[in-house]
Amino acid sequence: QRMRAFAKRNLKLYFRDKSAVFFSLLAVIISIGLYVLFLGDVYTKEISGNDGMTGYAREIMDNWVMAGTIAAAGITVSLGVLGTVIEDRARKITKDFYVSPMKRSAMTAGYIICAYVVSVFMTMFTFLLSQMYMKLDGGSFLAAERIPKLLGVLLITDFAATGMMAFFVSLFQSSLQAYSSASTVVGTLVGFIMGIYLPIGMYPSFVQWIIKCFPISHGAVLLRKIMMEEVMERAFTGVPPEIAEEILKQLESHFGVTYYFGDTVISEGVSVLVLLVTGTVFMVLASINLSKKQK
C-alpha cells in the first residue's frame, strides 16, 4: 500500500511539471518534425519503385518512422520520469522517507513502477497521435485485429526501456546538472541509435551492428512489422513479383524492417526474448544499485 502511494506521488510530480513532460517527448517531436518537414519525401522516393507503388510509398514510410518513434518514446519518457530520483536526493527529500515506516526497497519499486506506467501511457498516446497523423496524410488506421499484438510489443518494449533507464539513473548521485546533461545526450542519440533519423542502411557496418545490438531497437523492428505489414500487402498487389521482392529487400536491409546478423535472420521470437531479458536484468541491477545508494 505504501509503495502504491509512493508511486502515485511520483506520477503526480511528473505530470504536474509540464516542462518535464515536454522534454521527455522532445526526441519524439524532433523525429516527427524532421520526417514531416524534410525526410519524408526523400525516403518516399527511395521506395517508389514504379507507378504501382506510388500511392503507397508515403504510407509505408509514415508507418516506418512512427513505429521507431513510438519505441523511442519508452526511453525518453522513462528517463524523464526517473529524474524524480535525482531530484529527491538533491533536495534531501529522501531523508524524510528514510524515517518513515516504508522500506527502501518499496521506494525503489515505487520509482520504477511509476516510470513504467507513465512510459506505457505515453507510448500509447504517441501511437494514437501517429494514427491521427497517418490518417490526415492520406493513410489508414491500423487494423483492429493487429492492435492487441501491438499493445503486447509496447508493454515489453517499455519494460526493457524502463529497466535500462532505471539502471542508467542509478549511476548518478544527486547532481541535477549532470543528470540533465546526460538526459540531453541520450535524447539526442536515441533517434540515431534506433535508426529513426537515418535508415540503418545509411550507416557504416560497425554502426549497424551497434544499432542491432541495442535492445530497444528490437522493439522498433517488431512495431515496424506490425504497422507496415498490412499496407505492404496492399502495395504489392498488382506489382510484378521481381519488383515487389526488390522493394521488400530494400525495406528489410536498408530501412531495418528485419535485422540480419550476417546471413542469419533475427526472428520475432528472438527480438521478444532480447527485450524480456534486457528488462529483467536491468531492473534487478537498478534495484540493487538504487537500494545501495539510498543507505
DODRENRO-682484 format. One record per residue: z negated, y negated, x negated of N, C-alpha, C, CB in turn; residue in three letters. Coordinates in steps of 0.05 Angstrom, whole numbers, plus 5000, padded with zeros to 4 digits. Glycine has a CB too. Layout:
{site {Z Y X} {Z Y X} {Z Y X} {Z Y X} ALA}
...
end
This chain:
{site {5000 5024 4983} {5000 5000 5000} {5000 4975 4983} {4975 5000 5019} GLN}
{site {4983 4975 4961} {4983 4952 4944} {5010 4948 4929} {4960 4954 4923} ARG}
{site {5022 4971 4922} {5048 4970 4909} {5069 4957 4927} {5056 4998 4900} MET}
{site {5069 4965 4952} {5088 4954 4971} {5084 4924 4975} {5086 4968 4998} ARG}
{site {5058 4916 4976} {5051 4888 4979} {5061 4872 4954} {5021 4884 4983} ALA}
{site {5057 4884 4931} {5066 4871 4906} {5096 4869 4905} {5055 4886 4881} PHE}
{site {5110 4890 4913} {5139 4889 4914} {5149 4868 4934} {5151 4917 4921} ALA}
{site {5135 4866 4956} {5142 4846 4977} {5138 4818 4966} {5126 4850 5002} LYS}
{site {5117 4814 4951} {5112 4788 4938} {5135 4780 4919} {5085 4789 4922} ARG}
{site {5144 4800 4903} {5166 4794 4885} {5192 4788 4900} {5170 4818 4866} ASN}
{site {5197 4802 4922} {5220 4796 4939} {5220 4767 4948} {5222 4815 4963} LEU}
{site {5197 4758 4958} {5195 4731 4968} {5199 4711 4946} {5168 4726 4981} LYS}
{site {5189 4716 4922} {5192 4698 4900} {5221 4695 4892} {5176 4707 4876} LEU}
{site {5236 4718 4892} {5264 4717 4884} {5281 4701 4904} {5275 4745 4882} TYR}
{site {5278 4707 4930} {5295 4694 4950} {5286 4665 4955} {5295 4710 4976} PHE}
{site {5262 4658 4947} {5253 4631 4950} {5266 4613 4930} {5222 4629 4947} ARG}
{site {5273 4624 4907} {5285 4609 4885} {5315 4611 4888} {5276 4619 4857} ASP}
{site {5328 4591 4901} {5356 4592 4907} {5373 4592 4881} {5364 4568 4924} LYS}
{site {5363 4578 4860} {5378 4577 4835} {5379 4605 4822} {5366 4557 4816} SER}
{site {5357 4620 4824} {5356 4647 4813} {5376 4665 4827} {5327 4659 4816} ALA}
{site {5378 4663 4854} {5397 4679 4869} {5425 4671 4860} {5393 4674 4899} VAL}
{site {5431 4645 4858} {5457 4636 4850} {5465 4647 4822} {5459 4606 4851} PHE}
{site {5448 4643 4803} {5455 4651 4776} {5456 4681 4772} {5435 4639 4756} PHE}
{site {5442 4696 4788} {5444 4725 4787} {5471 4735 4797} {5421 4738 4802} SER}
{site {5484 4718 4814} {5510 4725 4824} {5532 4709 4810} {5511 4719 4854} LEU}
{site {5525 4695 4789} {5545 4678 4775} {5568 4694 4763} {5531 4662 4753} LEU}
{site {5562 4717 4751} {5583 4733 4740} {5603 4743 4761} {5571 4758 4725} ALA}
{site {5592 4749 4785} {5608 4757 4807} {5626 4734 4816} {5591 4766 4831} VAL}
{site {5615 4711 4818} {5630 4687 4826} {5652 4681 4806} {5612 4663 4830} ILE}
{site {5646 4683 4780} {5665 4677 4759} {5688 4697 4760} {5652 4678 4732} ILE}
{site {5682 4723 4763} {5703 4743 4763} {5722 4740 4787} {5692 4771 4762} SER}
{site {5711 4734 4810} {5727 4730 4834} {5744 4704 4831} {5710 4728 4859} ILE}
{site {5731 4683 4820} {5745 4658 4816} {5769 4660 4797} {5726 4636 4806} GLY}
{site {5764 4674 4774} {5785 4678 4755} {5808 4694 4767} {5775 4693 4730} LEU}
{site {5801 4714 4782} {5822 4731 4794} {5839 4715 4815} {5810 4755 4808} TYR}
{site {5825 4701 4832} {5839 4686 4854} {5856 4664 4842} {5818 4674 4873} VAL}
{site {5845 4649 4822} {5859 4626 4812} {5880 4632 4791} {5839 4607 4801} LEU}
{site {5875 4652 4774} {5893 4657 4751} {5904 4685 4749} {5878 4650 4726} PHE}
{site {5886 4705 4750} {5894 4732 4741} {5907 4749 4763} {5870 4746 4731} LEU}
{site {5903 4742 4788} {5913 4758 4810} {5943 4761 4809} {5906 4746 4836} GLY}
{site {5958 4739 4806} {5987 4741 4806} {5997 4756 4781} {5999 4712 4806} ASP}
{site {5983 4752 4759} {5992 4765 4734} {5990 4795 4737} {5975 4756 4710} VAL}
{site {5967 4805 4747} {5962 4834 4749} {5980 4846 4771} {5933 4840 4755} TYR}
{site {5985 4830 4792} {6002 4840 4814} {6030 4845 4804} {6002 4820 4837} THR}
{site {6041 4827 4787} {6068 4830 4776} {6070 4855 4759} {6076 4806 4761} LYS}
{site {6048 4862 4746} {6048 4885 4728} {6053 4911 4742} {6022 4887 4712} GLU}
{site {6045 4913 4767} {6048 4939 4781} {6068 4937 4804} {6021 4948 4792} ILE}
{site {6082 4915 4807} {6101 4912 4830} {6122 4934 4829} {6114 4884 4829} SER}
{site {6131 4941 4805} {6149 4964 4801} {6176 4960 4814} {6136 4988 4812} GLY}
{site {6177 4961 4840} {6203 4958 4854} {6197 4945 4881} {6217 4985 4858} ASN}
{site {6218 4943 4897} {6215 4929 4923} {6196 4944 4942} {6242 4926 4936} ASP}
{site {6194 4970 4938} {6177 4986 4956} {6147 4980 4951} {6182 5015 4952} GLY}
{site {6140 4971 4928} {6112 4966 4921} {6104 4936 4926} {6106 4973 4893} MET}
{site {6123 4919 4929} {6117 4890 4930} {6096 4883 4951} {6143 4875 4936} THR}
{site {6098 4896 4974} {6079 4888 4996} {6051 4899 4992} {6090 4898 5022} GLY}
{site {6047 4917 4973} {6021 4929 4970} {6008 4923 4943} {6024 4959 4973} TYR}
{site {6023 4912 4924} {6013 4908 4897} {5988 4889 4897} {6034 4896 4879} ALA}
{site {5990 4868 4913} {5968 4849 4914} {5943 4862 4926} {5975 4824 4931} ARG}
{site {5946 4878 4947} {5924 4891 4960} {5911 4911 4941} {5932 4905 4986} GLU}
{site {5927 4926 4926} {5917 4945 4906} {5900 4930 4885} {5940 4960 4892} ILE}
{site {5910 4908 4875} {5895 4892 4855} {5870 4879 4867} {5913 4871 4843} MET}
{site {5871 4871 4892} {5847 4860 4905} {5825 4881 4906} {5854 4851 4934} ASP}
{site {5832 4905 4913} {5812 4926 4914} {5802 4933 4886} {5823 4951 4927} ASN}
{site {5820 4932 4866} {5813 4939 4839} {5792 4919 4828} {5837 4938 4821} TRP}
{site {5797 4893 4831} {5778 4874 4820} {5752 4873 4836} {5791 4846 4819} VAL}
{site {5753 4876 4862} {5729 4875 4878} {5711 4899 4872} {5736 4874 4908} MET}
{site {5722 4922 4867} {5706 4946 4861} {5690 4941 4835} {5724 4971 4857} ALA}
{site {5703 4930 4814} {5689 4924 4790} {5668 4903 4793} {5709 4916 4769} GLY}
{site {5674 4883 4810} {5656 4861 4815} {5631 4871 4829} {5669 4839 4831} THR}
{site {5634 4889 4848} {5611 4900 4863} {5593 4915 4844} {5621 4918 4886} ILE}
{site {5605 4931 4826} {5589 4946 4807} {5574 4928 4788} {5606 4966 4791} ALA}
{site {5587 4906 4779} {5574 4887 4761} {5551 4873 4773} {5595 4867 4751} ALA}
{site {5553 4869 4800} {5531 4855 4814} {5504 4869 4811} {5538 4852 4843} ALA}
{site {5505 4895 4809} {5480 4910 4806} {5465 4903 4780} {5485 4940 4807} GLY}
{site {5481 4897 4759} {5469 4890 4733} {5457 4862 4735} {5490 4891 4711} ILE}
{site {5473 4842 4743} {5465 4815 4742} {5442 4809 4762} {5488 4796 4747} THR}
{site {5444 4821 4785} {5423 4816 4805} {5396 4828 4797} {5431 4828 4833} VAL}
{site {5396 4853 4788} {5371 4866 4779} {5359 4851 4756} {5376 4895 4772} SER}
{site {5376 4841 4738} {5366 4826 4715} {5353 4800 4724} {5389 4820 4695} LEU}
{site {5365 4787 4744} {5354 4762 4755} {5327 4767 4769} {5373 4750 4774} GLY}
{site {5325 4789 4784} {5300 4795 4798} {5278 4801 4779} {5305 4818 4818} VAL}
{site {5285 4816 4758} {5264 4825 4738} {5255 4802 4721} {5275 4847 4721} LEU}
{site {5267 4778 4723} {5257 4755 4709} {5228 4748 4717} {5275 4731 4714} GLY}
{site {5220 4758 4741} {5193 4753 4751} {5173 4765 4732} {5189 4765 4779} THR}
{site {5180 4787 4718} {5162 4800 4699} {5155 4780 4677} {5174 4826 4687} VAL}
{site {5176 4768 4665} {5172 4749 4643} {5158 4724 4653} {5199 4742 4631} ILE}
{site {5165 4715 4677} {5153 4690 4687} {5123 4694 4692} {5167 4681 4713} GLU}
{site {5116 4717 4703} {5087 4723 4708} {5071 4723 4682} {5084 4750 4723} ASP}
{site {5083 4734 4661} {5069 4735 4635} {5067 4707 4624} {5083 4753 4616} ARG}
{site {5089 4691 4625} {5090 4665 4614} {5069 4646 4627} {5118 4653 4615} ALA}
{site {5066 4650 4653} {5047 4633 4668} {5019 4645 4670} {5058 4628 4696} ARG}
{site {5015 4668 4656} {4989 4681 4655} {4980 4692 4683} {4968 4662 4645} LYS}
{site {4999 4695 4701} {4992 4705 4728} {4984 4734 4726} {5016 4702 4746} ILE}
{site {4994 4749 4707} {4987 4777 4705} {4957 4781 4701} {5002 4790 4682} THR}
{site {4944 4762 4688} {4915 4765 4684} {4900 4766 4710} {4904 4741 4667} LYS}
{site {4910 4752 4731} {4898 4753 4757} {4900 4781 4769} {4910 4733 4776} ASP}
{site {4923 4794 4764} {4928 4821 4775} {4911 4841 4760} {4957 4828 4774} PHE}
{site {4906 4837 4734} {4891 4856 4718} {4862 4860 4729} {4890 4847 4689} TYR}
{site {4851 4839 4741} {4823 4841 4750} {4822 4851 4779} {4809 4814 4748} VAL}
{site {4846 4857 4791} {4847 4867 4818} {4846 4897 4818} {4873 4858 4832} SER}
{site {4841 4910 4841} {4839 4939 4842} {4866 4953 4837} {4828 4948 4868} PRO}
{site {4888 4939 4838} {4914 4951 4835} {4918 4962 4807} {4936 4931 4842} MET}
{site {4928 4987 4806} {4935 4999 4780} {4959 4985 4767} {4940 5029 4783} LYS}
{site {4959 4986 4740} {4981 4973 4726} {5007 4988 4730} {4974 4970 4697} ARG}
{site {5005 5014 4734} {5029 5030 4739} {5041 5021 4766} {5022 5060 4740} SER}
{site {5024 5014 4785} {5034 5005 4811} {5047 4978 4808} {5011 5003 4832} ALA}
{site {5037 4961 4790} {5050 4935 4785} {5078 4939 4774} {5033 4919 4765} MET}
{site {5080 4957 4754} {5106 4963 4742} {5126 4974 4763} {5103 4983 4720} THR}
{site {5116 4992 4780} {5133 5003 4801} {5141 4982 4821} {5118 5026 4816} ALA}
{site {5123 4963 4827} {5129 4941 4845} {5152 4924 4835} {5105 4924 4850} GLY}
{site {5151 4918 4809} {5173 4902 4797} {5200 4916 4799} {5167 4896 4768} TYR}
{site {5200 4942 4792} {5225 4957 4791} {5236 4963 4819} {5221 4984 4777} ILE}
{site {5218 4970 4838} {5227 4975 4865} {5239 4950 4878} {5203 4985 4883} ILE}
{site {5226 4927 4873} {5236 4902 4883} {5264 4897 4872} {5218 4879 4876} CYS}
{site {5268 4901 4846} {5294 4896 4834} {5315 4915 4845} {5292 4900 4803} ALA}
{site {5308 4940 4850} {5327 4959 4862} {5335 4952 4890} {5316 4987 4861} TYR}
{site {5315 4945 4906} {5320 4938 4934} {5338 4913 4936} {5293 4933 4949} VAL}
{site {5332 4893 4920} {5349 4869 4921} {5377 4875 4911} {5336 4847 4904} VAL}
{site {5379 4891 4890} {5406 4899 4880} {5423 4912 4901} {5403 4917 4855} SER}
{site {5411 4931 4915} {5425 4945 4936} {5434 4925 4958} {5408 4967 4949} VAL}
{site {5416 4908 4966} {5422 4888 4987} {5445 4870 4978} {5397 4872 4994} PHE}
{site {5443 4860 4954} {5463 4840 4944} {5490 4853 4938} {5452 4826 4919} MET}
{site {5490 4878 4929} {5516 4891 4925} {5529 4898 4951} {5512 4917 4908} THR}
{site {5514 4905 4971} {5525 4909 4998} {5536 4883 5009} {5504 4921 5017} MET}
{site {5521 4861 5004} {5531 4835 5013} {5557 4827 4998} {5509 4813 5007} PHE}
{site {5558 4834 4972} {5582 4828 4957} {5606 4845 4968} {5578 4835 4927} THR}
{site {5600 4870 4976} {5621 4887 4987} {5631 4874 5013} {5610 4915 4993} PHE}
{site {5614 4865 5030} {5622 4852 5055} {5639 4827 5050} {5598 4844 5072} LEU}
{site {5631 4811 5030} {5647 4788 5023} {5675 4796 5012} {5633 4771 5001} LEU}
{site {5676 4818 4997} {5701 4827 4986} {5720 4836 5009} {5697 4850 4967} SER}
{site {5708 4849 5029} {5724 4858 5052} {5736 4834 5067} {5708 4875 5071} GLN}
{site {5720 4813 5070} {5729 4789 5084} {5751 4776 5068} {5706 4769 5088} MET}
{site {5748 4774 5042} {5769 4762 5025} {5795 4778 5027} {5759 4761 4996} TYR}
{site {5793 4804 5025} {5818 4820 5025} {5832 4818 5052} {5811 4850 5019} MET}
{site {5817 4816 5073} {5829 4813 5100} {5844 4786 5101} {5808 4815 5122} LYS}
{site {5831 4765 5091} {5843 4738 5091} {5868 4738 5073} {5823 4717 5082} LEU}
{site {5868 4755 5052} {5890 4755 5033} {5913 4774 5042} {5880 4764 5006} ASP}
{site {5911 4783 5067} {5932 4799 5078} {5928 4829 5076} {5957 4793 5065} GLY}
{site {5905 4838 5066} {5899 4866 5064} {5886 4877 5089} {5882 4872 5040} GLY}
{site {5873 4900 5086} {5859 4913 5108} {5831 4921 5100} {5875 4937 5118} SER}
{site {5814 4925 5120} {5787 4934 5115} {5786 4963 5105} {5770 4931 5140} PHE}
{site {5766 4970 5091} {5762 4997 5082} {5757 5015 5106} {5738 4999 5062} LEU}
{site {5771 5038 5107} {5768 5056 5129} {5739 5065 5133} {5786 5081 5125} ALA}
{site {5731 5067 5158} {5703 5072 5165} {5693 5098 5153} {5699 5073 5195} ALA}
{site {5711 5118 5151} {5702 5144 5141} {5697 5144 5111} {5722 5166 5147} GLU}
{site {5706 5123 5097} {5701 5121 5068} {5675 5106 5062} {5725 5108 5055} ARG}
{site {5664 5092 5081} {5641 5075 5076} {5616 5091 5068} {5635 5059 5101} ILE}
{site {5610 5114 5081} {5586 5129 5071} {5588 5137 5042} {5582 5154 5088} PRO}
{site {5611 5145 5033} {5615 5153 5005} {5611 5128 4987} {5642 5165 5000} LYS}
{site {5622 5106 4996} {5619 5081 4980} {5590 5073 4978} {5636 5058 4993} LEU}
{site {5575 5075 5000} {5547 5068 5000} {5531 5086 4981} {5535 5069 5029} LEU}
{site {5538 5112 4981} {5525 5130 4963} {5530 5123 4934} {5535 5158 4967} GLY}
{site {5554 5115 4927} {5560 5106 4900} {5545 5080 4893} {5591 5101 4896} VAL}
{site {5543 5062 4912} {5528 5037 4908} {5499 5044 4901} {5530 5019 4933} LEU}
{site {5487 5062 4916} {5459 5069 4912} {5454 5079 4883} {5450 5089 4932} LEU}
{site {5471 5098 4874} {5466 5109 4848} {5474 5090 4825} {5481 5136 4845} ILE}
{site {5494 5073 4831} {5502 5053 4811} {5480 5032 4807} {5529 5039 4819} THR}
{site {5469 5023 4829} {5447 5004 4828} {5422 5017 4815} {5440 4993 4856} ASP}
{site {5418 5042 4820} {5396 5057 4808} {5398 5056 4777} {5395 5086 4818} PHE}
{site {5422 5062 4767} {5427 5062 4738} {5425 5034 4727} {5454 5074 4732} ALA}
{site {5436 5014 4742} {5436 4986 4732} {5407 4976 4731} {5453 4969 4750} ALA}
{site {5392 4981 4752} {5364 4972 4752} {5348 4985 4730} {5351 4978 4779} THR}
{site {5352 5010 4725} {5338 5024 4703} {5344 5011 4676} {5345 5053 4703} GLY}
{site {5370 5006 4671} {5378 4994 4646} {5367 4966 4642} {5408 4993 4644} MET}
{site {5368 4950 4664} {5358 4923 4662} {5328 4922 4660} {5368 4906 4685} MET}
{site {5314 4941 4673} {5285 4942 4671} {5277 4947 4642} {5273 4963 4690} ALA}
{site {5291 4966 4629} {5285 4972 4601} {5291 4948 4584} {5301 4996 4592} PHE}
{site {5313 4934 4590} {5321 4910 4575} {5300 4889 4576} {5348 4899 4585} PHE}
{site {5290 4884 4601} {5269 4864 4605} {5243 4872 4591} {5264 4859 4635} VAL}
{site {5237 4898 4590} {5212 4908 4578} {5211 4902 4548} {5209 4937 4583} SER}
{site {5234 4895 4536} {5234 4889 4507} {5225 4861 4501} {5262 4893 4496} LEU}
{site {5222 4844 4522} {5214 4817 4518} {5184 4814 4523} {5229 4798 4537} PHE}
{site {5172 4794 4511} {5143 4789 4514} {5139 4769 4537} {5131 4779 4488} GLN}
{site {5137 4744 4530} {5132 4724 4551} {5148 4698 4547} {5102 4717 4552} SER}
{site {5169 4700 4531} {5186 4676 4526} {5208 4674 4546} {5198 4678 4497} SER}
{site {5205 4654 4564} {5225 4650 4585} {5251 4640 4572} {5215 4629 4605} LEU}
{site {5250 4625 4550} {5274 4615 4538} {5290 4638 4526} {5267 4595 4516} GLN}
{site {5277 4656 4512} {5291 4679 4501} {5303 4697 4523} {5272 4696 4483} ALA}
{site {5288 4701 4544} {5299 4717 4566} {5322 4703 4579} {5276 4722 4587} TYR}
{site {5320 4677 4583} {5342 4662 4596} {5368 4663 4579} {5334 4633 4600} SER}
{site {5365 4660 4553} {5388 4661 4535} {5400 4689 4536} {5379 4654 4506} SER}
{site {5383 4710 4535} {5394 4737 4535} {5408 4743 4562} {5371 4757 4531} ALA}
{site {5397 4733 4584} {5409 4737 4610} {5436 4724 4612} {5391 4726 4632} SER}
{site {5439 4701 4599} {5465 4687 4599} {5486 4704 4584} {5462 4659 4586} THR}
{site {5477 4715 4561} {5495 4732 4545} {5504 4757 4561} {5482 4740 4519} VAL}
{site {5485 4770 4574} {5491 4794 4590} {5510 4787 4612} {5465 4806 4601} VAL}
{site {5504 4765 4627} {5522 4757 4649} {5550 4751 4640} {5510 4733 4662} GLY}
{site {5553 4741 4616} {5579 4735 4605} {5594 4760 4597} {5577 4715 4581} THR}
{site {5579 4778 4583} {5592 4802 4572} {5599 4823 4593} {5574 4814 4551} LEU}
{site {5584 4823 4615} {5587 4845 4634} {5615 4847 4646} {5566 4842 4657} VAL}
{site {5627 4824 4650} {5655 4824 4661} {5675 4836 4642} {5663 4796 4667} GLY}
{site {5670 4833 4616} {5688 4844 4595} {5682 4874 4591} {5686 4829 4569} PHE}
{site {5657 4881 4589} {5649 4908 4581} {5654 4928 4604} {5620 4909 4572} ILE}
{site {5659 4917 4628} {5665 4935 4651} {5694 4933 4659} {5648 4927 4675} MET}
{site {5710 4919 4642} {5739 4918 4648} {5746 4903 4673} {5750 4946 4649} GLY}
{site {5732 4881 4679} {5737 4865 4703} {5755 4841 4696} {5711 4856 4716} ILE}
{site {5747 4826 4676} {5763 4803 4669} {5790 4811 4657} {5748 4786 4649} TYR}
{site {5790 4832 4642} {5815 4843 4630} {5816 4873 4635} {5816 4836 4599} LEU}
{site {5839 4884 4642} {5842 4913 4645} {5835 4927 4619} {5870 4920 4654} PRO}
{site {5824 4951 4621} {5815 4965 4597} {5838 4971 4578} {5803 4992 4606} ILE}
{site {5863 4973 4588} {5886 4978 4571} {5893 4955 4553} {5909 4985 4588} GLY}
{site {5882 4932 4557} {5888 4909 4541} {5870 4907 4517} {5887 4883 4557} MET}
{site {5849 4924 4516} {5830 4923 4494} {5839 4942 4472} {5802 4930 4504} TYR}
{site {5829 4937 4447} {5833 4957 4425} {5820 4983 4433} {5823 4946 4398} PRO}
{site {5829 5005 4420} {5819 5031 4427} {5789 5034 4424} {5832 5052 4410} SER}
{site {5777 5022 4403} {5748 5025 4399} {5732 5010 4421} {5740 5014 4371} PHE}
{site {5743 4988 4431} {5730 4973 4453} {5732 4990 4479} {5743 4945 4457} VAL}
{site {5755 5003 4482} {5758 5020 4506} {5737 5043 4506} {5787 5033 4506} GLN}
{site {5731 5053 4483} {5710 5074 4481} {5683 5063 4488} {5710 5086 4452} TRP}
{site {5678 5038 4480} {5652 5025 4487} {5650 5022 4518} {5650 4997 4474} ILE}
{site {5672 5013 4530} {5672 5009 4559} {5668 5036 4573} {5699 4997 4568} ILE}
{site {5681 5057 4564} {5679 5083 4576} {5651 5095 4573} {5700 5102 4565} LYS}
{site {5638 5087 4551} {5611 5098 4546} {5589 5081 4560} {5605 5098 4516} CYS}
{site {5597 5057 4570} {5577 5041 4584} {5572 5053 4612} {5587 5011 4586} PHE}
{site {5548 5062 4618} {5544 5077 4643} {5553 5064 4668} {5515 5083 4645} PRO}
{site {5548 5038 4671} {5554 5025 4697} {5584 5023 4702} {5541 4997 4698} ILE}
{site {5600 5024 4681} {5629 5024 4684} {5638 5049 4699} {5643 5021 4657} SER}
{site {5622 5070 4698} {5629 5094 4714} {5625 5089 4743} {5612 5118 4704} HIS}
{site {5606 5072 4750} {5603 5064 4778} {5628 5048 4788} {5578 5047 4782} GLY}
{site {5639 5031 4770} {5663 5016 4777} {5686 5035 4781} {5669 4996 4755} ALA}
{site {5689 5055 4765} {5710 5075 4768} {5709 5089 4795} {5710 5096 4745} VAL}
{site {5684 5098 4802} {5681 5111 4827} {5688 5093 4851} {5652 5122 4830} LEU}
{site {5679 5068 4849} {5685 5049 4871} {5715 5043 4873} {5670 5023 4866} LEU}
{site {5728 5041 4850} {5757 5037 4850} {5772 5059 4864} {5768 5034 4821} ARG}
{site {5764 5084 4858} {5777 5107 4871} {5774 5106 4901} {5767 5133 4859} LYS}
{site {5750 5099 4910} {5745 5098 4939} {5760 5076 4952} {5715 5095 4944} ILE}
{site {5759 5052 4940} {5771 5029 4953} {5802 5027 4950} {5759 5004 4941} MET}
{site {5813 5040 4929} {5841 5038 4924} {5857 5061 4935} {5846 5036 4895} MET}
{site {5844 5083 4941} {5859 5108 4948} {5876 5104 4973} {5839 5130 4953} GLU}
{site {5865 5093 4994} {5880 5090 5019} {5904 5072 5016} {5862 5080 5041} GLU}
{site {5901 5049 5004} {5924 5031 5001} {5945 5042 4982} {5914 5003 4991} VAL}
{site {5936 5058 4962} {5956 5070 4944} {5972 5091 4959} {5941 5082 4921} MET}
{site {5959 5106 4977} {5974 5125 4993} {5995 5112 5010} {5955 5142 5011} GLU}
{site {5988 5090 5022} {6007 5075 5038} {6029 5063 5021} {5993 5052 5054} ARG}
{site {6021 5053 4997} {6041 5040 4979} {6062 5060 4969} {6027 5027 4956} ALA}
{site {6054 5084 4964} {6072 5104 4952} {6090 5118 4973} {6056 5124 4937} PHE}
{site {6085 5112 4999} {6102 5124 5019} {6130 5112 5018} {6089 5119 5047} THR}
{site {6149 5129 5014} {6177 5119 5012} {6186 5111 4984} {6181 5097 5030} GLY}
{site {6167 5111 4965} {6173 5104 4937} {6182 5130 4923} {6149 5091 4922} VAL}
{site {6204 5129 4907} {6213 5153 4892} {6190 5164 4876} {6236 5146 4874} PRO}
{site {6187 5191 4875} {6165 5204 4861} {6161 5196 4832} {6168 5233 4863} PRO}
{site {6184 5192 4818} {6182 5185 4790} {6170 5157 4786} {6209 5187 4776} GLU}
{site {6177 5139 4804} {6166 5112 4803} {6137 5112 4811} {6183 5092 4821} ILE}
{site {6130 5127 4832} {6102 5129 4840} {6085 5140 4818} {6100 5146 4866} ALA}
{site {6095 5160 4805} {6080 5173 4783} {6076 5153 4760} {6094 5198 4773} GLU}
{site {6096 5137 4754} {6094 5118 4732} {6074 5096 4738} {6122 5105 4727} GLU}
{site {6074 5087 4763} {6055 5066 4771} {6026 5077 4771} {6062 5055 4799} ILE}
{site {6024 5103 4781} {5998 5115 4781} {5986 5118 4753} {5999 5143 4795} LEU}
{site {6003 5126 4734} {5994 5129 4707} {5985 5102 4695} {6016 5141 4689} LYS}
{site {5999 5081 4703} {5992 5054 4694} {5965 5046 4705} {6013 5034 4701} GLN}
{site {5960 5052 4730} {5935 5045 4743} {5912 5061 4730} {5936 5050 4773} LEU}
{site {5917 5086 4724} {5896 5103 4713} {5889 5095 4685} {5905 5132 4714} GLU}
{site {5909 5091 4668} {5904 5086 4639} {5899 5056 4633} {5927 5096 4623} SER}
{site {5916 5039 4644} {5915 5010 4638} {5893 4996 4653} {5942 4997 4643} HIS}
{site {5890 5003 4678} {5870 4989 4695} {5844 5004 4699} {5883 4983 4723} PHE}
{site {5841 5027 4686} {5815 5041 4687} {5808 5053 4713} {5794 5022 4678} GLY}
{site {5827 5062 4729} {5821 5076 4754} {5811 5104 4748} {5846 5077 4772} VAL}
{site {5819 5115 4725} {5810 5141 4716} {5803 5139 4686} {5830 5164 4721} THR}
{site {5781 5150 4677} {5774 5150 4649} {5783 5175 4635} {5744 5145 4645} TYR}
{site {5794 5172 4611} {5801 5194 4595} {5787 5192 4568} {5832 5195 4591} TYR}
{site {5777 5215 4558} {5768 5217 4530} {5787 5235 4516} {5738 5227 4528} PHE}
{site {5806 5223 4502} {5828 5239 4491} {5846 5248 4514} {5817 5264 4475} GLY}
{site {5849 5274 4517} {5865 5285 4539} {5847 5295 4561} {5882 5308 4529} ASP}
{site {5821 5292 4558} {5802 5302 4578} {5797 5281 4600} {5776 5309 4565} THR}
{site {5801 5289 4625} {5796 5271 4648} {5767 5272 4655} {5814 5279 4672} VAL}
{site {5755 5248 4658} {5727 5247 4667} {5726 5249 4698} {5713 5220 4658} ILE}
{site {5715 5271 4708} {5715 5275 4737} {5694 5258 4750} {5709 5305 4742} SER}
{site {5696 5256 4777} {5677 5241 4792} {5649 5252 4789} {5685 5240 4822} GLU}
{site {5647 5278 4788} {5620 5291 4784} {5607 5283 4758} {5623 5321 4786} GLY}
{site {5623 5281 4737} {5612 5273 4711} {5602 5244 4713} {5633 5276 4689} VAL}
{site {5618 5227 4726} {5610 5199 4728} {5584 5196 4744} {5633 5182 4741} SER}
{site {5582 5211 4765} {5557 5211 4781} {5533 5220 4764} {5559 5229 4806} VAL}
{site {5538 5241 4749} {5516 5252 4731} {5508 5231 4710} {5526 5277 4717} LEU}
{site {5528 5217 4699} {5522 5196 4679} {5504 5175 4691} {5548 5183 4669} VAL}
{site {5510 5166 4716} {5494 5146 4729} {5466 5155 4735} {5508 5137 4755} LEU}
{site {5463 5180 4745} {5437 5190 4752} {5419 5194 4728} {5440 5216 4767} LEU}
{site {5431 5205 4707} {5416 5209 4682} {5408 5183 4670} {5432 5226 4662} VAL}
{site {5426 5164 4669} {5421 5137 4658} {5398 5124 4673} {5446 5120 4659} THR}
{site {5399 5124 4700} {5379 5112 4716} {5351 5124 4711} {5386 5113 4745} GLY}
{site {5350 5151 4711} {5325 5165 4707} {5313 5160 4680} {5329 5195 4711} THR}
{site {5329 5162 4659} {5319 5158 4631} {5309 5130 4627} {5341 5165 4611} VAL}
{site {5325 5110 4635} {5317 5083 4631} {5294 5074 4649} {5340 5064 4634} PHE}
{site {5292 5085 4673} {5269 5079 4690} {5243 5089 4676} {5272 5093 4717} MET}
{site {5243 5113 4665} {5220 5124 4652} {5213 5107 4628} {5224 5153 4644} VAL}
{site {5233 5101 4611} {5228 5085 4587} {5217 5057 4594} {5253 5083 4570} LEU}
{site {5229 5045 4615} {5220 5018 4623} {5191 5019 4633} {5238 5007 4645} ALA}
{site {5184 5040 4649} {5157 5042 4659} {5137 5045 4637} {5155 5066 4678} SER}
{site {5143 5061 4617} {5125 5065 4594} {5122 5039 4579} {5136 5087 4576} ILE}
{site {5145 5026 4574} {5144 5002 4558} {5130 4979 4572} {5173 4993 4552} ASN}
{site {5135 4976 4598} {5121 4954 4613} {5091 4959 4615} {5134 4951 4641} LEU}
{site {5084 4984 4619} {5055 4991 4622} {5041 4985 4595} {5052 5020 4629} SER}
{site {5053 4991 4573} {5041 4985 4547} {5038 4955 4543} {5058 4997 4525} LYS}
{site {5058 4940 4550} {5056 4911 4546} {5036 4897 4565} {5084 4898 4550} LYS}
{site {5029 4911 4586} {5010 4900 4605} {4981 4905 4598} {5016 4910 4633} GLN}
{site {4977 4922 4577} {4950 4928 4569} {4937 4905 4553} {4948 4954 4553} LYS}
end
